[in-house]
């Protein structure tokens, strides 16, 4: 039985612009053929078991010819596979999706087209340029600036386009753009017609310059523009000055290295990207389960013996409740226990489990936590501290010194991330504006990845979530540029914004 082929539009670059249907199709693919101008994050939607085949064009080299791609789709579909042909933008807008669909139709292979957001619309929108606007443009035309080289004459009616009065968008036309603009002027379009050039539209590295038919290309070259560039020609290009939004976000254009574990990075990454930063994930640590849960299970089985339980992290909350569930128990096991949560994220994790924390310190620093716990009488009080297998024991020692009977029990393990050394070096060599550390272990493990090469970090701003991670960084010879006053990922992001605003 034949399989099915999906021609899926990935959108123009921002991975958030893929459609719900496109993401769903990726999630059940056996084989994915993908192009160059795609955010690699989209491939995270693909099952691990699926084959990923790069078929794009880079540096004047085509991984597969169009005929080979067509045949590959037919062969894989005939073999009974679910195949996704992931194409930048929309498959049927200068994407040669029509050629692939014809090959499949003629071979009798079932296929489906999942439209995508075309860069012809998205790049101007992210540059703050509406393609139509009352009083300025009631129509728009999209044209390719790169036709089939075998054509003797252009099939584009530049003479007609010069007189339409609407907005003209030229894609894939950076190399011949000066000729195109000269032709429009020759055919009657006023030479002072506004032009906007949008490079890498919707990507974190988007760049936009404006000018007119006479000078736009020169301005673009001076700015160092390179393909892919979308040219927006018409009066609407003048609206950019008022409507620009994407590249005016406070962290736009900044590359931020995230070193925390992948399971914890999603919120941090989302906050950074919302503010315009390009988040680069190189987890230096990963959290894994314990090899032996007997000690933790034993402690949880006698929760009634504890008067306090203080959780220092979301990981501790997740691990403890996972073990409780395996014992057939839930949050009611903490009914007689006073519960502390160090940090708002930990408090939120407990809240999701049905527990309102009784104690949350004003700052997530061990010394501050201990100072604010001073108001309680700890003499003879049994305290459970579920924690990582490694880490500071400041709270344990501080409470014990005040008379508490503290049991600090490992609930998960923190280990160095594997296979990240090369990625770390590549990221730093490509240029990183901020290197962020959210714990002492992220500092030590990143330097271990770099074989102690502190020079690799000297061109980046070192940002720490709090004084503990900052102290570790300084002890290891790093110059710490900023420490978040509020020791949460939200506080760290706010500190980055303030730093950039002052710079």
VEXDREN-2710 file (C-alpha; in Angstrom, 1 decimal):
% VEXDREN-2710
k/r/px/py/pz
1/UNK/0.0/0.0/0.0
2/UNK/1.3/3.5/-0.8
3/UNK/2.0/5.9/1.9
4/UNK/1.2/9.6/1.8
5/UNK/3.3/12.7/1.1
6/UNK/2.6/16.0/2.7
7/UNK/3.9/19.2/1.1
8/UNK/4.2/21.4/4.2
9/UNK/4.9/25.1/4.3
10/UNK/7.3/25.8/7.2
11/UNK/6.7/29.6/7.1
12/UNK/9.4/32.2/6.5
13/UNK/11.7/31.5/9.4
14/UNK/10.1/32.2/12.8
15/UNK/9.2/28.6/13.9
16/UNK/6.1/29.9/15.6
17/UNK/4.6/30.7/12.2
18/UNK/4.2/27.1/11.2
19/UNK/0.5/26.1/11.1
20/UNK/-1.1/23.7/13.6
21/UNK/-1.7/21.2/10.8
22/UNK/1.9/21.5/9.6
23/UNK/3.2/20.8/13.1
24/UNK/0.8/17.8/13.4
25/UNK/2.0/16.3/10.1
26/UNK/5.6/16.6/11.2
27/UNK/4.8/14.8/14.4
28/UNK/3.8/11.6/12.6
29/UNK/6.3/11.6/9.8
30/UNK/8.5/8.6/8.8
31/UNK/10.7/10.7/6.5
32/UNK/11.2/14.4/6.4
33/UNK/12.9/16.2/3.4
34/UNK/13.8/19.8/4.5
35/UNK/15.2/22.9/2.9
36/UNK/18.0/25.3/4.1
37/UNK/15.9/28.3/5.1
38/UNK/14.2/26.6/8.0
39/UNK/14.7/27.1/11.7
40/UNK/16.2/23.8/13.0
41/UNK/13.8/24.0/15.9
42/UNK/11.1/22.7/13.6
43/UNK/12.9/19.4/13.3
44/UNK/12.3/18.9/17.1
45/UNK/8.7/18.2/16.2
46/UNK/9.7/15.2/14.2
47/UNK/9.7/11.7/15.9
48/UNK/13.2/10.5/16.8
49/UNK/12.6/7.4/14.7
50/UNK/12.1/9.5/11.5
51/UNK/14.7/9.9/8.9
52/UNK/15.7/13.5/8.3
53/UNK/17.0/14.3/4.7
54/UNK/18.5/17.7/3.8
55/UNK/17.7/18.6/0.2
56/UNK/18.4/22.3/0.3
57/UNK/20.7/24.5/-1.6
58/UNK/23.7/26.2/0.1
59/UNK/26.7/27.9/-1.2
60/UNK/25.8/27.2/-4.8
61/UNK/25.5/23.5/-4.1
62/UNK/22.2/21.7/-4.3
63/UNK/22.1/18.6/-2.1
64/UNK/19.5/17.1/-4.5
65/UNK/18.3/18.3/-7.9
66/UNK/14.6/19.0/-8.2
67/UNK/14.2/15.8/-10.3
68/UNK/15.9/13.8/-7.6
69/UNK/13.7/15.3/-5.0
70/UNK/10.6/14.4/-7.0
71/UNK/11.7/10.8/-7.5
72/UNK/12.6/10.5/-3.8
73/UNK/9.1/11.6/-2.8
74/UNK/7.6/9.1/-5.2
75/UNK/9.9/6.3/-4.0
76/UNK/9.3/6.9/-0.3
77/UNK/5.5/7.2/-0.8
78/UNK/5.5/4.0/-2.8
79/UNK/7.2/2.3/0.1
80/UNK/4.3/3.1/2.3
81/UNK/5.9/5.8/4.3
82/UNK/4.4/9.0/5.7
83/UNK/6.6/11.6/4.1
84/UNK/6.8/15.3/4.9
85/UNK/8.4/17.6/2.4
86/UNK/9.1/20.7/4.6
87/UNK/9.5/23.8/2.5
88/UNK/10.3/27.3/3.5
89/UNK/7.4/29.7/3.2
90/UNK/4.5/28.3/1.2
91/UNK/4.9/25.3/-1.0
92/UNK/3.1/26.9/-3.9
93/UNK/4.6/30.3/-3.8
94/UNK/7.9/30.1/-5.6
95/UNK/8.6/26.9/-3.8
96/UNK/8.4/24.4/-6.7
97/UNK/5.7/22.6/-4.8
98/UNK/3.6/22.4/-7.9
99/UNK/6.3/20.4/-9.6
100/UNK/6.5/18.0/-6.7
101/UNK/2.7/17.6/-6.6
102/UNK/2.6/16.9/-10.3
103/UNK/5.2/14.1/-9.9
104/UNK/3.2/12.6/-7.1
105/UNK/-0.1/12.8/-8.9
106/UNK/1.3/11.2/-12.1
107/UNK/2.8/8.4/-10.0
108/UNK/-0.5/7.8/-8.2
109/UNK/0.9/8.7/-4.8
110/UNK/-1.6/10.2/-2.3
111/UNK/-0.5/13.7/-1.2
112/UNK/-1.8/16.7/0.6
113/UNK/-0.7/20.3/0.6
114/UNK/-0.4/22.2/3.9
115/UNK/-0.1/25.9/3.1
116/UNK/2.5/28.0/4.9
117/UNK/3.0/31.7/5.6
118/UNK/4.9/33.2/2.7
119/UNK/7.8/35.5/3.3
120/UNK/6.1/37.9/0.7
121/UNK/3.6/38.7/3.4
122/UNK/5.5/37.9/6.6
123/UNK/8.8/39.8/6.0
124/UNK/7.1/43.1/5.4
125/UNK/4.8/42.5/8.4
126/UNK/7.7/41.9/10.7
127/UNK/9.4/45.0/9.3
128/UNK/6.2/47.0/10.1
129/UNK/5.0/47.4/6.6
130/UNK/1.4/46.5/5.7
131/UNK/1.2/45.5/2.0
132/UNK/-2.2/47.2/1.7
133/UNK/-3.3/50.4/3.4
134/UNK/-6.3/52.6/2.9
135/UNK/-5.2/55.6/0.8
136/UNK/-1.9/54.1/-0.1
137/UNK/-2.3/50.7/-1.7
138/UNK/-5.4/48.6/-2.5
139/UNK/-3.5/45.8/-4.1
140/UNK/-0.1/44.0/-4.0
141/UNK/1.8/41.9/-6.5
142/UNK/4.4/39.3/-5.7
143/UNK/7.1/38.6/-8.3
144/UNK/10.2/36.4/-8.5
145/UNK/13.4/38.3/-9.2
146/UNK/15.1/35.0/-10.3
147/UNK/13.5/33.3/-13.2
148/UNK/14.5/30.1/-15.0
149/UNK/17.9/30.9/-16.5
150/UNK/16.9/29.0/-19.7
151/UNK/14.3/31.7/-20.5
152/UNK/15.5/34.0/-23.3
153/UNK/13.3/36.9/-22.3
154/UNK/11.6/37.8/-19.0
155/UNK/8.0/36.8/-18.7
156/UNK/7.4/39.5/-16.1
157/UNK/5.6/42.5/-17.4
158/UNK/7.7/45.2/-15.7
159/UNK/6.0/47.9/-17.8
160/UNK/2.6/46.9/-16.4
161/UNK/3.9/46.6/-12.8
162/UNK/5.4/50.1/-13.0
163/UNK/2.0/51.5/-13.5
164/UNK/-0.3/49.4/-11.2
165/UNK/-0.1/51.8/-8.3
166/UNK/-0.1/49.1/-5.7
167/UNK/2.6/47.5/-3.6
168/UNK/5.2/45.3/-5.4
169/UNK/7.1/42.6/-3.5
170/UNK/10.2/41.1/-5.2
171/UNK/11.5/37.8/-3.8
172/UNK/14.8/36.1/-4.7
173/UNK/16.0/39.2/-6.5
174/UNK/18.9/40.6/-4.6
175/UNK/21.5/40.1/-7.3
176/UNK/19.5/41.7/-10.2
177/UNK/17.6/44.1/-8.0
178/UNK/19.4/47.3/-9.3
179/UNK/18.4/46.3/-12.8
180/UNK/14.8/45.6/-11.7
181/UNK/14.5/49.0/-10.0
182/UNK/16.1/50.8/-13.0
183/UNK/13.6/49.0/-15.3
184/UNK/10.7/50.2/-13.1
185/UNK/11.9/53.8/-13.4
186/UNK/12.4/53.4/-17.1
187/UNK/8.8/52.1/-17.4
188/UNK/7.4/55.1/-15.6
189/UNK/7.5/54.5/-11.9
190/UNK/8.6/57.7/-10.1
191/UNK/12.2/57.4/-9.0
192/UNK/11.3/58.6/-5.5
193/UNK/9.0/55.7/-4.9
194/UNK/9.8/54.3/-1.4
195/UNK/11.6/50.9/-1.2
196/UNK/12.2/48.8/1.9
197/UNK/14.7/45.9/1.8
198/UNK/14.1/43.2/4.4
199/UNK/16.9/40.6/5.0
200/UNK/16.1/37.4/6.8
201/UNK/12.5/38.4/7.4
202/UNK/11.0/37.1/10.7
203/UNK/14.4/35.7/11.9
204/UNK/16.2/37.0/14.9
205/UNK/18.9/38.4/12.5
206/UNK/16.3/40.4/10.5
207/UNK/17.7/43.6/9.1
208/UNK/15.7/46.3/7.2
209/UNK/16.9/49.4/5.3
210/UNK/14.8/51.9/3.5
211/UNK/15.3/54.2/0.5
212/UNK/13.8/54.7/-2.9
213/UNK/14.2/53.3/-6.4
214/UNK/17.3/55.3/-7.0
215/UNK/19.3/54.6/-3.8
216/UNK/17.9/51.6/-2.0
217/UNK/20.4/49.0/-3.4
218/UNK/23.3/51.2/-2.6
219/UNK/22.0/51.7/0.9
220/UNK/21.5/48.0/1.2
221/UNK/25.0/47.1/0.0
222/UNK/26.5/49.7/2.4
223/UNK/24.5/48.0/5.2
224/UNK/26.0/44.6/4.2
225/UNK/22.7/43.0/3.1
226/UNK/23.0/39.5/1.6
227/UNK/20.3/37.1/0.4
228/UNK/17.6/36.3/1.3
229/UNK/16.2/39.8/0.8
230/UNK/12.6/40.8/0.1
231/UNK/12.1/44.1/-1.6
232/UNK/8.9/46.0/-0.8
233/UNK/8.2/48.8/-3.3
234/UNK/5.5/51.3/-2.9
235/UNK/4.2/54.1/-0.6
236/UNK/3.5/51.6/2.2
237/UNK/7.2/51.3/2.8
238/UNK/7.1/54.8/4.3
239/UNK/5.0/53.4/7.2
240/UNK/7.9/51.4/8.6
241/UNK/9.2/54.3/10.6
242/UNK/5.9/54.4/12.6
243/UNK/5.0/50.8/12.6
244/UNK/8.3/48.9/13.1
245/UNK/7.9/46.6/16.1
246/UNK/9.9/43.3/15.6
247/UNK/13.3/44.9/15.5
248/UNK/12.6/47.5/18.2
249/UNK/12.1/45.0/21.0
250/UNK/14.5/45.5/23.9
251/UNK/16.7/42.5/23.3
252/UNK/16.5/42.3/19.5
253/UNK/19.6/41.1/17.8
254/UNK/21.2/39.9/21.0
255/UNK/22.5/36.3/21.1
256/UNK/22.0/34.8/24.6
257/UNK/23.6/31.5/25.6
258/UNK/21.4/29.3/27.9
259/UNK/23.4/26.9/29.9
260/UNK/20.7/25.4/32.1
261/UNK/19.3/22.0/31.5
262/UNK/17.1/21.5/28.5
263/UNK/14.1/20.5/30.6
264/UNK/14.3/23.9/32.4
265/UNK/15.2/26.0/29.5
266/UNK/11.9/26.4/27.8
267/UNK/10.5/29.2/29.9
268/UNK/13.8/31.1/29.8
269/UNK/14.0/30.7/26.1
270/UNK/10.4/31.9/25.6
271/UNK/11.0/35.0/27.7
272/UNK/14.1/35.9/25.8
273/UNK/12.6/35.3/22.3
274/UNK/9.5/37.3/23.3
275/UNK/11.8/40.3/23.8
276/UNK/13.7/39.8/20.6
277/UNK/16.8/37.8/21.6
278/UNK/18.2/34.8/19.8
279/UNK/18.4/32.1/22.4
280/UNK/21.2/29.6/21.9
281/UNK/20.7/26.5/24.0
282/UNK/23.9/24.7/25.1
283/UNK/22.8/22.8/28.3
284/UNK/25.8/22.3/30.5
285/UNK/23.8/20.2/33.0
286/UNK/21.0/17.7/32.8
287/UNK/18.8/16.4/35.6
288/UNK/18.3/12.6/35.8
289/UNK/16.6/10.2/38.1
290/UNK/18.3/8.6/41.1
291/UNK/19.9/5.2/40.6
292/UNK/18.4/4.2/44.0
293/UNK/15.2/5.8/45.4
294/UNK/15.1/3.7/48.6
295/UNK/16.2/6.5/50.9
296/UNK/13.7/9.0/49.3
297/UNK/10.9/6.5/49.3
298/UNK/11.6/5.7/53.0
299/UNK/11.5/9.4/53.9
300/UNK/8.2/10.0/52.0
301/UNK/6.6/6.9/53.7
302/UNK/7.1/8.7/57.1
303/UNK/6.1/12.2/56.2
304/UNK/4.0/12.3/59.3
305/UNK/7.3/12.5/61.2
306/UNK/8.3/15.8/59.7
307/UNK/7.1/19.2/60.8
308/UNK/8.6/21.0/57.8
309/UNK/9.5/20.2/54.2
310/UNK/11.4/22.8/52.2
311/UNK/11.7/22.5/48.4
312/UNK/14.6/24.3/46.8
313/UNK/13.7/23.6/43.1
314/UNK/11.0/22.6/40.7
315/UNK/13.0/19.4/40.0
316/UNK/12.7/18.4/43.7
317/UNK/9.0/19.0/43.6
318/UNK/8.6/16.9/40.4
319/UNK/10.7/14.1/41.8
320/UNK/9.0/13.9/45.2
321/UNK/5.5/13.9/43.7
322/UNK/6.5/11.3/41.1
323/UNK/7.6/9.0/43.9
324/UNK/4.4/9.7/45.9
325/UNK/2.3/8.8/42.9
326/UNK/4.2/5.5/42.7
327/UNK/3.2/4.9/46.3
328/UNK/-0.4/5.6/45.5
329/UNK/-0.4/8.9/47.4
330/UNK/-0.8/12.6/46.5
331/UNK/-0.6/16.1/48.1
332/UNK/-2.7/15.0/51.1
333/UNK/0.5/13.3/52.4
334/UNK/1.7/16.8/53.3
335/UNK/-1.5/17.7/55.3
336/UNK/0.3/18.2/58.6
337/UNK/3.6/19.5/57.2
338/UNK/4.5/23.1/56.9
339/UNK/5.8/23.5/53.3
340/UNK/8.5/26.0/52.2
341/UNK/9.3/26.9/48.5
342/UNK/12.5/28.7/47.6
343/UNK/11.6/30.8/44.6
344/UNK/8.4/31.6/42.7
345/UNK/8.9/28.9/40.2
346/UNK/9.1/26.3/43.0
347/UNK/6.0/27.8/44.6
348/UNK/4.1/27.6/41.3
349/UNK/5.2/23.9/40.9
350/UNK/3.8/23.1/44.3
351/UNK/0.6/25.0/43.5
352/UNK/0.1/22.9/40.4
353/UNK/0.2/19.9/42.8
354/UNK/-2.4/21.4/45.0
355/UNK/-0.2/22.8/47.7
356/UNK/0.0/26.5/48.7
357/UNK/3.4/27.1/50.1
358/UNK/3.4/28.3/53.7
359/UNK/6.8/30.0/53.4
360/UNK/8.4/31.7/50.4
361/UNK/11.5/33.9/51.0
362/UNK/11.8/37.3/49.5
363/UNK/15.0/36.2/47.6
364/UNK/16.2/32.8/46.5
365/UNK/19.6/33.0/48.2
366/UNK/20.4/30.5/51.0
367/UNK/21.7/33.2/53.3
368/UNK/18.5/35.3/52.8
369/UNK/16.3/32.2/53.3
370/UNK/18.0/31.4/56.6
371/UNK/17.7/35.0/57.8
372/UNK/13.9/35.0/57.1
373/UNK/13.5/31.6/58.8
374/UNK/15.0/33.0/62.0
375/UNK/11.5/34.0/63.2
376/UNK/10.6/30.3/63.7
377/UNK/11.7/28.2/66.7
378/UNK/13.7/25.3/65.2
379/UNK/14.6/23.5/68.4
380/UNK/14.0/19.8/67.8
381/UNK/12.0/20.4/64.7
382/UNK/12.3/17.6/62.1
383/UNK/12.8/19.1/58.6
384/UNK/12.8/17.3/55.2
385/UNK/15.0/18.9/52.5
386/UNK/14.5/17.1/49.1
387/UNK/17.4/18.3/46.9
388/UNK/19.8/17.5/44.2
389/UNK/22.5/14.9/44.9
390/UNK/25.1/17.7/44.8
391/UNK/24.9/21.3/45.7
392/UNK/25.3/23.7/48.6
393/UNK/24.2/22.5/52.0
394/UNK/23.9/26.0/53.5
395/UNK/20.3/25.7/54.5
396/UNK/20.9/22.2/56.0
397/UNK/23.8/23.4/58.1
398/UNK/22.1/26.7/59.0
399/UNK/18.9/25.0/60.3
400/UNK/20.9/22.3/62.1
401/UNK/22.9/25.1/63.9
402/UNK/19.5/26.5/65.0
403/UNK/18.5/23.2/66.6
404/UNK/16.5/21.6/63.7
405/UNK/16.8/17.8/62.9
406/UNK/17.4/18.1/59.2
407/UNK/17.3/15.3/56.7
408/UNK/18.7/16.5/53.3
409/UNK/17.8/13.7/50.9
410/UNK/18.7/13.4/47.3
411/UNK/15.6/13.4/45.1
412/UNK/17.3/13.7/41.7
413/UNK/20.8/13.9/40.2
414/UNK/22.5/16.7/38.4
415/UNK/25.1/15.5/35.9
416/UNK/27.1/17.2/33.2
417/UNK/25.3/17.3/29.8
418/UNK/26.8/14.9/27.2
419/UNK/27.9/15.7/23.7
420/UNK/27.7/19.5/24.1
421/UNK/31.4/20.5/24.0
422/UNK/31.6/21.1/20.3
423/UNK/28.3/22.9/20.2
424/UNK/29.5/25.2/23.0
425/UNK/32.6/26.1/21.2
426/UNK/30.8/26.6/17.9
427/UNK/28.3/28.9/19.6
428/UNK/30.9/31.0/21.3
429/UNK/33.0/31.3/18.1
430/UNK/29.9/32.5/16.2
431/UNK/29.6/35.4/18.6
432/UNK/27.5/35.4/21.8
433/UNK/26.4/38.6/23.5
434/UNK/25.4/37.2/26.9
435/UNK/26.4/33.9/28.6
436/UNK/23.9/33.2/31.3
437/UNK/24.4/31.0/34.4
438/UNK/21.5/29.9/36.5
439/UNK/23.4/27.8/39.0
440/UNK/27.0/27.1/40.2
441/UNK/26.9/23.7/38.3
442/UNK/26.2/25.5/35.0
443/UNK/29.3/27.5/35.5
444/UNK/31.6/24.6/36.4
445/UNK/30.2/22.3/33.7
446/UNK/30.5/24.9/30.9
447/UNK/34.1/25.5/31.8
448/UNK/34.7/21.8/31.9
449/UNK/33.2/21.5/28.4
450/UNK/35.7/24.2/27.3
451/UNK/38.6/22.4/29.0
452/UNK/39.0/25.4/31.3
453/UNK/39.4/27.9/28.3
454/UNK/38.1/31.1/29.9
455/UNK/39.3/33.1/26.9
456/UNK/36.4/31.6/24.9
457/UNK/34.1/33.7/27.1
458/UNK/36.0/36.9/27.2
459/UNK/34.1/38.6/24.4
460/UNK/30.7/37.8/26.0
461/UNK/28.9/39.5/28.9
462/UNK/28.6/37.1/31.9
463/UNK/25.2/37.2/33.5
464/UNK/24.3/35.3/36.7
465/UNK/21.0/34.6/38.2
466/UNK/22.2/35.3/41.7
467/UNK/25.2/35.8/44.0
468/UNK/25.8/32.0/44.5
469/UNK/26.4/31.4/40.8
470/UNK/28.3/34.7/40.5
471/UNK/30.6/33.7/43.3
472/UNK/31.4/30.4/41.6
473/UNK/32.1/32.2/38.3
474/UNK/34.5/34.6/40.0
475/UNK/36.2/31.8/41.9
476/UNK/36.8/30.1/38.5
477/UNK/38.4/33.3/37.1
478/UNK/35.4/34.8/35.1
479/UNK/34.6/38.5/35.1
480/UNK/30.9/38.7/36.1
481/UNK/29.2/41.7/34.4
482/UNK/25.8/41.5/36.0
483/UNK/23.9/39.7/38.7
484/UNK/20.1/39.6/38.7
485/UNK/18.6/41.5/41.7
486/UNK/15.7/39.1/41.6
487/UNK/17.0/35.5/41.5
488/UNK/14.6/34.0/39.0
489/UNK/14.8/33.5/35.2
490/UNK/12.3/36.4/34.9
491/UNK/14.6/38.5/37.1
492/UNK/17.6/37.5/35.0
493/UNK/15.8/38.5/31.8
494/UNK/14.8/41.9/33.3
495/UNK/18.5/42.4/34.2
496/UNK/19.6/41.8/30.6
497/UNK/17.0/44.3/29.4
498/UNK/18.3/46.9/31.9
499/UNK/21.9/46.2/30.9
500/UNK/21.1/46.7/27.2
501/UNK/19.2/49.9/27.9
502/UNK/22.1/51.3/29.8
503/UNK/24.7/50.2/27.2
END
